[in-house]
Amino acid sequence: MGISAFFLFDKGSEIPIQKISKNIKLECIKKDMDFELHLEVNNGKIGSYNYAVIASKGKMQIENLTIYIKNMEMESDYMILDWYSRTHIFFFGLLIPDFDENTKLFLDFSLIILNLYPYAKLWIEENWFYTLEDLEKIKNNPFDEDWCYKNPKGH
């Protein structure tokens, strides 16, 4: 489908890129996921964003996700979602493009992020969010590879 996911944080609760990268790496290691961090240069400034490749070795194949870890310096990384609030400002700290072939790994990784930062929200370009509670419910049920295309509140 080519859809992207964003982990949203309230404006003012951003996490330094070095800290979030380190926390994610430690949690991925605990979950037996490979984590490879790459530094990107954007607009001539080192550290505008980093990206990481997360790999999980399944029974039959290796699954990969690319995760972009954003820096707090770019005003374009702030957004208002009108369907949620016309005044609430979010910072998108992580971006995962094109995860649709790896929805199991995406769910596992999303649980890592929301366990680390339970106040964050997972937004998948629809008019709803996933919270930690939503993802825990999904994880505790038989796996549905289309979980990420369904409103967790059932609307």
Rosetta constraint file for C-alpha pairs under 8 A:
AtomPair CA 1 CA 98 HARMONIC 7.46 0.50
AtomPair CA 1 CA 100 HARMONIC 6.38 0.50
AtomPair CA 2 CA 97 HARMONIC 7.34 0.50
AtomPair CA 2 CA 98 HARMONIC 4.69 0.50
AtomPair CA 2 CA 99 HARMONIC 7.43 0.50
AtomPair CA 2 CA 100 HARMONIC 6.77 0.50
AtomPair CA 3 CA 97 HARMONIC 6.56 0.50
AtomPair CA 3 CA 98 HARMONIC 5.31 0.50
AtomPair CA 3 CA 99 HARMONIC 7.09 0.50
AtomPair CA 3 CA 100 HARMONIC 7.04 0.50
AtomPair CA 3 CA 124 HARMONIC 7.32 0.50
AtomPair CA 3 CA 125 HARMONIC 7.43 0.50
AtomPair CA 4 CA 95 HARMONIC 7.10 0.50
AtomPair CA 4 CA 96 HARMONIC 5.63 0.50
AtomPair CA 4 CA 97 HARMONIC 4.27 0.50
AtomPair CA 4 CA 98 HARMONIC 5.44 0.50
AtomPair CA 4 CA 99 HARMONIC 6.84 0.50
AtomPair CA 4 CA 124 HARMONIC 6.11 0.50
AtomPair CA 4 CA 125 HARMONIC 6.92 0.50
AtomPair CA 5 CA 95 HARMONIC 5.78 0.50
AtomPair CA 5 CA 96 HARMONIC 5.11 0.50
AtomPair CA 5 CA 97 HARMONIC 6.38 0.50
AtomPair CA 5 CA 99 HARMONIC 7.88 0.50
AtomPair CA 5 CA 122 HARMONIC 6.94 0.50
AtomPair CA 5 CA 123 HARMONIC 5.72 0.50
AtomPair CA 5 CA 124 HARMONIC 4.42 0.50
AtomPair CA 5 CA 125 HARMONIC 6.79 0.50
AtomPair CA 6 CA 92 HARMONIC 6.03 0.50
AtomPair CA 6 CA 93 HARMONIC 7.41 0.50
AtomPair CA 6 CA 94 HARMONIC 5.69 0.50
AtomPair CA 6 CA 95 HARMONIC 4.66 0.50
AtomPair CA 6 CA 96 HARMONIC 6.44 0.50
AtomPair CA 6 CA 122 HARMONIC 5.83 0.50
AtomPair CA 6 CA 123 HARMONIC 5.17 0.50
AtomPair CA 6 CA 124 HARMONIC 6.35 0.50
AtomPair CA 7 CA 92 HARMONIC 5.67 0.50
AtomPair CA 7 CA 93 HARMONIC 5.92 0.50
AtomPair CA 7 CA 94 HARMONIC 5.17 0.50
AtomPair CA 7 CA 95 HARMONIC 6.59 0.50
AtomPair CA 7 CA 120 HARMONIC 6.44 0.50
AtomPair CA 7 CA 121 HARMONIC 5.58 0.50
AtomPair CA 7 CA 122 HARMONIC 4.65 0.50
AtomPair CA 7 CA 123 HARMONIC 6.25 0.50
AtomPair CA 8 CA 90 HARMONIC 5.91 0.50
AtomPair CA 8 CA 91 HARMONIC 5.60 0.50
AtomPair CA 8 CA 92 HARMONIC 4.47 0.50
AtomPair CA 8 CA 93 HARMONIC 6.12 0.50
AtomPair CA 8 CA 94 HARMONIC 7.46 0.50
AtomPair CA 8 CA 120 HARMONIC 5.52 0.50
AtomPair CA 8 CA 121 HARMONIC 5.09 0.50
AtomPair CA 8 CA 122 HARMONIC 6.27 0.50
AtomPair CA 8 CA 123 HARMONIC 7.01 0.50
AtomPair CA 9 CA 13 HARMONIC 6.29 0.50
AtomPair CA 9 CA 14 HARMONIC 6.49 0.50
AtomPair CA 9 CA 90 HARMONIC 5.50 0.50
AtomPair CA 9 CA 91 HARMONIC 5.16 0.50
AtomPair CA 9 CA 92 HARMONIC 6.21 0.50
AtomPair CA 9 CA 93 HARMONIC 6.76 0.50
AtomPair CA 9 CA 119 HARMONIC 7.26 0.50
AtomPair CA 9 CA 120 HARMONIC 4.96 0.50
AtomPair CA 9 CA 121 HARMONIC 6.73 0.50
AtomPair CA 10 CA 14 HARMONIC 7.37 0.50
AtomPair CA 10 CA 88 HARMONIC 7.84 0.50
AtomPair CA 10 CA 89 HARMONIC 6.29 0.50
AtomPair CA 10 CA 90 HARMONIC 4.63 0.50
AtomPair CA 10 CA 91 HARMONIC 6.00 0.50
AtomPair CA 10 CA 120 HARMONIC 7.52 0.50
AtomPair CA 11 CA 78 HARMONIC 7.46 0.50
AtomPair CA 11 CA 89 HARMONIC 5.58 0.50
AtomPair CA 11 CA 90 HARMONIC 5.09 0.50
AtomPair CA 11 CA 91 HARMONIC 5.46 0.50
AtomPair CA 14 CA 72 HARMONIC 6.61 0.50
AtomPair CA 14 CA 91 HARMONIC 7.09 0.50
AtomPair CA 14 CA 93 HARMONIC 7.24 0.50
AtomPair CA 15 CA 19 HARMONIC 6.72 0.50
AtomPair CA 15 CA 20 HARMONIC 6.23 0.50
AtomPair CA 15 CA 72 HARMONIC 7.84 0.50
AtomPair CA 15 CA 93 HARMONIC 7.91 0.50
AtomPair CA 16 CA 20 HARMONIC 6.37 0.50
AtomPair CA 16 CA 71 HARMONIC 7.04 0.50
AtomPair CA 16 CA 72 HARMONIC 7.34 0.50
AtomPair CA 17 CA 21 HARMONIC 6.01 0.50
AtomPair CA 17 CA 47 HARMONIC 7.96 0.50
AtomPair CA 17 CA 49 HARMONIC 7.90 0.50
AtomPair CA 17 CA 50 HARMONIC 7.89 0.50
AtomPair CA 17 CA 69 HARMONIC 6.80 0.50
AtomPair CA 17 CA 70 HARMONIC 6.86 0.50
AtomPair CA 17 CA 71 HARMONIC 5.77 0.50
AtomPair CA 17 CA 72 HARMONIC 7.98 0.50
AtomPair CA 18 CA 22 HARMONIC 6.14 0.50
AtomPair CA 19 CA 23 HARMONIC 6.11 0.50
AtomPair CA 20 CA 24 HARMONIC 6.03 0.50
AtomPair CA 21 CA 25 HARMONIC 6.11 0.50
AtomPair CA 21 CA 37 HARMONIC 7.76 0.50
AtomPair CA 21 CA 69 HARMONIC 7.52 0.50
AtomPair CA 22 CA 26 HARMONIC 6.24 0.50
AtomPair CA 23 CA 27 HARMONIC 6.31 0.50
AtomPair CA 23 CA 116 HARMONIC 7.66 0.50
AtomPair CA 24 CA 28 HARMONIC 6.04 0.50
AtomPair CA 24 CA 112 HARMONIC 7.45 0.50
AtomPair CA 24 CA 113 HARMONIC 7.16 0.50
AtomPair CA 25 CA 29 HARMONIC 6.22 0.50
AtomPair CA 25 CA 35 HARMONIC 5.86 0.50
AtomPair CA 26 CA 30 HARMONIC 6.45 0.50
AtomPair CA 27 CA 31 HARMONIC 6.38 0.50
AtomPair CA 27 CA 112 HARMONIC 6.70 0.50
AtomPair CA 28 CA 32 HARMONIC 6.19 0.50
AtomPair CA 28 CA 33 HARMONIC 4.89 0.50
AtomPair CA 28 CA 34 HARMONIC 6.62 0.50
AtomPair CA 28 CA 35 HARMONIC 6.55 0.50
AtomPair CA 28 CA 54 HARMONIC 7.98 0.50
AtomPair CA 28 CA 109 HARMONIC 7.93 0.50
AtomPair CA 28 CA 112 HARMONIC 7.64 0.50
AtomPair CA 29 CA 33 HARMONIC 5.53 0.50
AtomPair CA 29 CA 34 HARMONIC 6.57 0.50
AtomPair CA 29 CA 35 HARMONIC 7.43 0.50
AtomPair CA 32 CA 56 HARMONIC 7.20 0.50
AtomPair CA 33 CA 54 HARMONIC 6.58 0.50
AtomPair CA 33 CA 55 HARMONIC 5.62 0.50
AtomPair CA 33 CA 56 HARMONIC 4.87 0.50
AtomPair CA 33 CA 57 HARMONIC 7.39 0.50
AtomPair CA 34 CA 53 HARMONIC 7.90 0.50
AtomPair CA 34 CA 54 HARMONIC 5.63 0.50
AtomPair CA 34 CA 55 HARMONIC 4.98 0.50
AtomPair CA 34 CA 56 HARMONIC 6.41 0.50
AtomPair CA 35 CA 52 HARMONIC 6.72 0.50
AtomPair CA 35 CA 53 HARMONIC 5.91 0.50
AtomPair CA 35 CA 54 HARMONIC 4.84 0.50
AtomPair CA 35 CA 55 HARMONIC 6.64 0.50
AtomPair CA 36 CA 52 HARMONIC 5.39 0.50
AtomPair CA 36 CA 53 HARMONIC 5.25 0.50
AtomPair CA 36 CA 54 HARMONIC 6.64 0.50
AtomPair CA 37 CA 50 HARMONIC 7.21 0.50
AtomPair CA 37 CA 51 HARMONIC 6.07 0.50
AtomPair CA 37 CA 52 HARMONIC 4.31 0.50
AtomPair CA 37 CA 53 HARMONIC 6.64 0.50
AtomPair CA 38 CA 50 HARMONIC 5.93 0.50
AtomPair CA 38 CA 51 HARMONIC 5.42 0.50
AtomPair CA 38 CA 52 HARMONIC 5.83 0.50
AtomPair CA 39 CA 46 HARMONIC 7.59 0.50
AtomPair CA 39 CA 47 HARMONIC 6.77 0.50
AtomPair CA 39 CA 49 HARMONIC 7.30 0.50
AtomPair CA 39 CA 50 HARMONIC 4.88 0.50
AtomPair CA 39 CA 51 HARMONIC 6.66 0.50
AtomPair CA 40 CA 46 HARMONIC 6.61 0.50
AtomPair CA 40 CA 47 HARMONIC 6.49 0.50
AtomPair CA 40 CA 48 HARMONIC 7.27 0.50
AtomPair CA 40 CA 49 HARMONIC 6.03 0.50
AtomPair CA 40 CA 50 HARMONIC 5.30 0.50
AtomPair CA 40 CA 51 HARMONIC 7.15 0.50
AtomPair CA 41 CA 45 HARMONIC 5.78 0.50
AtomPair CA 41 CA 46 HARMONIC 4.67 0.50
AtomPair CA 41 CA 47 HARMONIC 6.34 0.50
AtomPair CA 41 CA 48 HARMONIC 6.60 0.50
AtomPair CA 41 CA 49 HARMONIC 7.35 0.50
AtomPair CA 42 CA 46 HARMONIC 6.57 0.50
AtomPair CA 42 CA 47 HARMONIC 7.48 0.50
AtomPair CA 42 CA 48 HARMONIC 5.64 0.50
AtomPair CA 42 CA 49 HARMONIC 7.16 0.50
AtomPair CA 43 CA 48 HARMONIC 7.90 0.50
AtomPair CA 47 CA 71 HARMONIC 6.85 0.50
AtomPair CA 48 CA 70 HARMONIC 6.71 0.50
AtomPair CA 48 CA 71 HARMONIC 5.24 0.50
AtomPair CA 48 CA 73 HARMONIC 7.14 0.50
AtomPair CA 48 CA 74 HARMONIC 7.63 0.50
AtomPair CA 49 CA 68 HARMONIC 6.80 0.50
AtomPair CA 49 CA 69 HARMONIC 5.71 0.50
AtomPair CA 49 CA 70 HARMONIC 4.59 0.50
AtomPair CA 49 CA 71 HARMONIC 5.35 0.50
AtomPair CA 50 CA 68 HARMONIC 5.81 0.50
AtomPair CA 50 CA 69 HARMONIC 5.16 0.50
AtomPair CA 50 CA 70 HARMONIC 6.54 0.50
AtomPair CA 50 CA 71 HARMONIC 7.98 0.50
AtomPair CA 51 CA 66 HARMONIC 6.81 0.50
AtomPair CA 51 CA 67 HARMONIC 5.43 0.50
AtomPair CA 51 CA 68 HARMONIC 4.20 0.50
AtomPair CA 51 CA 69 HARMONIC 5.66 0.50
AtomPair CA 52 CA 66 HARMONIC 5.71 0.50
AtomPair CA 52 CA 67 HARMONIC 5.13 0.50
AtomPair CA 52 CA 68 HARMONIC 6.40 0.50
AtomPair CA 52 CA 69 HARMONIC 7.57 0.50
AtomPair CA 53 CA 64 HARMONIC 6.60 0.50
AtomPair CA 53 CA 65 HARMONIC 5.67 0.50
AtomPair CA 53 CA 66 HARMONIC 4.58 0.50
AtomPair CA 53 CA 67 HARMONIC 6.26 0.50
AtomPair CA 54 CA 64 HARMONIC 5.51 0.50
AtomPair CA 54 CA 65 HARMONIC 5.16 0.50
AtomPair CA 54 CA 66 HARMONIC 6.36 0.50
AtomPair CA 54 CA 67 HARMONIC 7.49 0.50
AtomPair CA 55 CA 62 HARMONIC 6.58 0.50
AtomPair CA 55 CA 63 HARMONIC 5.52 0.50
AtomPair CA 55 CA 64 HARMONIC 4.41 0.50
AtomPair CA 55 CA 65 HARMONIC 6.55 0.50
AtomPair CA 56 CA 62 HARMONIC 5.73 0.50
AtomPair CA 56 CA 63 HARMONIC 5.33 0.50
AtomPair CA 56 CA 64 HARMONIC 6.58 0.50
AtomPair CA 56 CA 105 HARMONIC 6.99 0.50
AtomPair CA 57 CA 61 HARMONIC 6.28 0.50
AtomPair CA 57 CA 62 HARMONIC 4.51 0.50
AtomPair CA 57 CA 63 HARMONIC 6.46 0.50
AtomPair CA 58 CA 62 HARMONIC 5.68 0.50
AtomPair CA 58 CA 63 HARMONIC 7.12 0.50
AtomPair CA 63 CA 102 HARMONIC 6.42 0.50
AtomPair CA 63 CA 105 HARMONIC 6.98 0.50
AtomPair CA 64 CA 102 HARMONIC 7.24 0.50
AtomPair CA 64 CA 105 HARMONIC 7.72 0.50
AtomPair CA 65 CA 96 HARMONIC 7.26 0.50
AtomPair CA 65 CA 99 HARMONIC 6.60 0.50
AtomPair CA 65 CA 102 HARMONIC 7.36 0.50
AtomPair CA 65 CA 105 HARMONIC 7.65 0.50
AtomPair CA 65 CA 106 HARMONIC 7.33 0.50
AtomPair CA 66 CA 96 HARMONIC 6.08 0.50
AtomPair CA 66 CA 97 HARMONIC 7.04 0.50
AtomPair CA 67 CA 94 HARMONIC 6.59 0.50
AtomPair CA 67 CA 95 HARMONIC 5.73 0.50
AtomPair CA 67 CA 96 HARMONIC 4.80 0.50
AtomPair CA 67 CA 97 HARMONIC 7.42 0.50
AtomPair CA 68 CA 94 HARMONIC 5.42 0.50
AtomPair CA 68 CA 95 HARMONIC 4.95 0.50
AtomPair CA 68 CA 96 HARMONIC 6.34 0.50
AtomPair CA 69 CA 93 HARMONIC 5.88 0.50
AtomPair CA 69 CA 94 HARMONIC 4.62 0.50
AtomPair CA 69 CA 95 HARMONIC 6.66 0.50
AtomPair CA 70 CA 77 HARMONIC 7.86 0.50
AtomPair CA 70 CA 92 HARMONIC 7.24 0.50
AtomPair CA 70 CA 93 HARMONIC 4.95 0.50
AtomPair CA 70 CA 94 HARMONIC 5.84 0.50
AtomPair CA 70 CA 95 HARMONIC 7.75 0.50
AtomPair CA 71 CA 93 HARMONIC 7.11 0.50
AtomPair CA 72 CA 77 HARMONIC 7.59 0.50
AtomPair CA 72 CA 91 HARMONIC 7.93 0.50
AtomPair CA 72 CA 93 HARMONIC 7.81 0.50
AtomPair CA 74 CA 78 HARMONIC 7.95 0.50
AtomPair CA 77 CA 91 HARMONIC 5.76 0.50
AtomPair CA 77 CA 92 HARMONIC 5.89 0.50
AtomPair CA 77 CA 93 HARMONIC 7.91 0.50
AtomPair CA 78 CA 89 HARMONIC 6.50 0.50
AtomPair CA 78 CA 90 HARMONIC 5.50 0.50
AtomPair CA 78 CA 91 HARMONIC 4.51 0.50
AtomPair CA 78 CA 92 HARMONIC 6.56 0.50
AtomPair CA 79 CA 89 HARMONIC 5.64 0.50
AtomPair CA 79 CA 90 HARMONIC 5.29 0.50
AtomPair CA 79 CA 91 HARMONIC 6.45 0.50
AtomPair CA 79 CA 92 HARMONIC 7.78 0.50
AtomPair CA 80 CA 85 HARMONIC 7.13 0.50
AtomPair CA 80 CA 86 HARMONIC 6.42 0.50
AtomPair CA 80 CA 87 HARMONIC 6.75 0.50
AtomPair CA 80 CA 88 HARMONIC 6.02 0.50
AtomPair CA 80 CA 89 HARMONIC 5.01 0.50
AtomPair CA 80 CA 90 HARMONIC 6.28 0.50
AtomPair CA 81 CA 85 HARMONIC 6.15 0.50
AtomPair CA 81 CA 86 HARMONIC 6.78 0.50
AtomPair CA 81 CA 88 HARMONIC 7.66 0.50
AtomPair CA 81 CA 89 HARMONIC 7.88 0.50
AtomPair CA 82 CA 86 HARMONIC 4.93 0.50
AtomPair CA 83 CA 127 HARMONIC 6.33 0.50
AtomPair CA 84 CA 88 HARMONIC 7.86 0.50
AtomPair CA 84 CA 127 HARMONIC 7.73 0.50
AtomPair CA 99 CA 103 HARMONIC 6.40 0.50
AtomPair CA 99 CA 106 HARMONIC 6.68 0.50
AtomPair CA 102 CA 106 HARMONIC 5.98 0.50
AtomPair CA 103 CA 107 HARMONIC 6.01 0.50
AtomPair CA 103 CA 145 HARMONIC 5.84 0.50
AtomPair CA 103 CA 146 HARMONIC 7.51 0.50
AtomPair CA 103 CA 147 HARMONIC 7.92 0.50
AtomPair CA 103 CA 148 HARMONIC 7.41 0.50
AtomPair CA 104 CA 108 HARMONIC 6.29 0.50
AtomPair CA 104 CA 143 HARMONIC 7.90 0.50
AtomPair CA 104 CA 145 HARMONIC 6.80 0.50
AtomPair CA 105 CA 109 HARMONIC 6.00 0.50
AtomPair CA 106 CA 110 HARMONIC 5.91 0.50
AtomPair CA 107 CA 111 HARMONIC 6.21 0.50
AtomPair CA 107 CA 135 HARMONIC 7.40 0.50
AtomPair CA 107 CA 139 HARMONIC 7.73 0.50
AtomPair CA 108 CA 112 HARMONIC 6.52 0.50
AtomPair CA 109 CA 113 HARMONIC 6.44 0.50
AtomPair CA 110 CA 114 HARMONIC 6.17 0.50
AtomPair CA 110 CA 122 HARMONIC 7.61 0.50
AtomPair CA 110 CA 135 HARMONIC 7.86 0.50
AtomPair CA 111 CA 115 HARMONIC 5.85 0.50
AtomPair CA 111 CA 132 HARMONIC 6.81 0.50
AtomPair CA 111 CA 135 HARMONIC 6.58 0.50
AtomPair CA 111 CA 136 HARMONIC 7.48 0.50
AtomPair CA 112 CA 116 HARMONIC 6.20 0.50
AtomPair CA 113 CA 117 HARMONIC 6.00 0.50
AtomPair CA 113 CA 118 HARMONIC 7.85 0.50
AtomPair CA 114 CA 118 HARMONIC 4.70 0.50
AtomPair CA 114 CA 119 HARMONIC 7.40 0.50
AtomPair CA 114 CA 120 HARMONIC 6.27 0.50
AtomPair CA 114 CA 121 HARMONIC 7.42 0.50
AtomPair CA 114 CA 131 HARMONIC 7.30 0.50
AtomPair CA 114 CA 132 HARMONIC 5.39 0.50
AtomPair CA 115 CA 132 HARMONIC 6.79 0.50
AtomPair CA 118 CA 131 HARMONIC 7.60 0.50
AtomPair CA 118 CA 132 HARMONIC 6.12 0.50
AtomPair CA 120 CA 131 HARMONIC 7.34 0.50
AtomPair CA 121 CA 129 HARMONIC 6.01 0.50
AtomPair CA 121 CA 130 HARMONIC 5.89 0.50
AtomPair CA 121 CA 131 HARMONIC 5.40 0.50
AtomPair CA 121 CA 132 HARMONIC 7.80 0.50
AtomPair CA 122 CA 129 HARMONIC 5.48 0.50
AtomPair CA 122 CA 130 HARMONIC 4.92 0.50
AtomPair CA 122 CA 131 HARMONIC 6.46 0.50
AtomPair CA 123 CA 128 HARMONIC 6.75 0.50
AtomPair CA 123 CA 129 HARMONIC 4.83 0.50
AtomPair CA 123 CA 130 HARMONIC 6.45 0.50
AtomPair CA 124 CA 128 HARMONIC 7.83 0.50
AtomPair CA 124 CA 129 HARMONIC 7.28 0.50
AtomPair CA 124 CA 148 HARMONIC 7.43 0.50
AtomPair CA 124 CA 149 HARMONIC 7.92 0.50
AtomPair CA 128 CA 151 HARMONIC 6.46 0.50
AtomPair CA 128 CA 152 HARMONIC 7.97 0.50
AtomPair CA 129 CA 151 HARMONIC 7.93 0.50
AtomPair CA 129 CA 152 HARMONIC 7.88 0.50
AtomPair CA 130 CA 134 HARMONIC 5.69 0.50
AtomPair CA 130 CA 135 HARMONIC 6.67 0.50
AtomPair CA 130 CA 152 HARMONIC 6.62 0.50
AtomPair CA 131 CA 135 HARMONIC 6.38 0.50
AtomPair CA 132 CA 136 HARMONIC 6.16 0.50
AtomPair CA 133 CA 137 HARMONIC 6.35 0.50
AtomPair CA 134 CA 138 HARMONIC 6.39 0.50
AtomPair CA 134 CA 152 HARMONIC 6.18 0.50
AtomPair CA 135 CA 139 HARMONIC 6.06 0.50
AtomPair CA 136 CA 140 HARMONIC 6.15 0.50
AtomPair CA 137 CA 141 HARMONIC 6.61 0.50
AtomPair CA 138 CA 142 HARMONIC 7.91 0.50
AtomPair CA 138 CA 143 HARMONIC 7.45 0.50
AtomPair CA 138 CA 147 HARMONIC 7.31 0.50
AtomPair CA 139 CA 143 HARMONIC 6.97 0.50
AtomPair CA 143 CA 147 HARMONIC 7.97 0.50
AtomPair CA 146 CA 150 HARMONIC 7.07 0.50
AtomPair CA 150 CA 154 HARMONIC 7.41 0.50
AtomPair CA 151 CA 155 HARMONIC 6.15 0.50
